[in-house]
């Protein structure tokens, strides 16, 4: 059976539209966070989700140590914050949290106050596949607001354009 190159795979998947989230964790006096589009629900009972993170990202070690993380689903007006946490700006990694206003919910993981949805999770389990660690999180707290989500498709940010039914 033929296999495809990593480049062909990522190019094909770039056509999918995904919600943009900033995933965060904290342990002692350290914080880590990154922008992801690889987050999805696993099941509703118990409430589980998964997030995929490159093994080289400092988030991995910190989330393993803390046993917690938060998924902050971004509203459409947070493109700049998404860029900062993606490491695409000139802001050093250790000052990413200077962007935005942060609070906490049950676990103490950083929650963006203007997140469209904030999902506070304790680490249920992890799995390493290829270059990434998959974090399975049990959602222990949630906060929602209203608005339109920020999307990522075709290697750029996009916003929802509602279509009348």
C-alpha positions, 0 to 999 in steps of 0.5 A: 500500500502506498504512503504519502509524504508528511508534506502532502499530508499537511498540505491536504489537511490545511484545507480543513477548517479548525477552531483556534485555541490557546492551550495553557498550563502552570506549575509552581511559578512557571506557565506555558501555552501554545496555539493549537488547532488540534483539539477535539472532544473525545466523549461527553460522559465523562467529559473528555477532550484531547489536544496534540502538542509537539514533544519539543514544546515546553508545554508537554513537560509542564503539563505532565508535572502539573497534571492540568491544562486549560483549553481556551477557544478563541473568539474571532477578534483574538488573531493577535493573541493566537499569533503570539502563542503560536510563536509567530510574533517577536514576543519571547515565549516567557512573556506570552502571558503578558498578552491578554487578561488571565484568571483561573477556574478549578485546577489553577490552569491559566484561563483567558478571561475573554475566551469564547469557551474555557475548558479547565482540565485535569490530565487523564492520560497521555500518549506519544505518537510520532512527533507529538504527545496527545493529552487526554483531559477530563474537563472539570470546569467550563466557562462560556460566553457568546460570539463567533470563533476564530478559525484556521484554514488554508494556513491562515486565520478566518472568521465565520460568515453566518449563512441564513438557513 
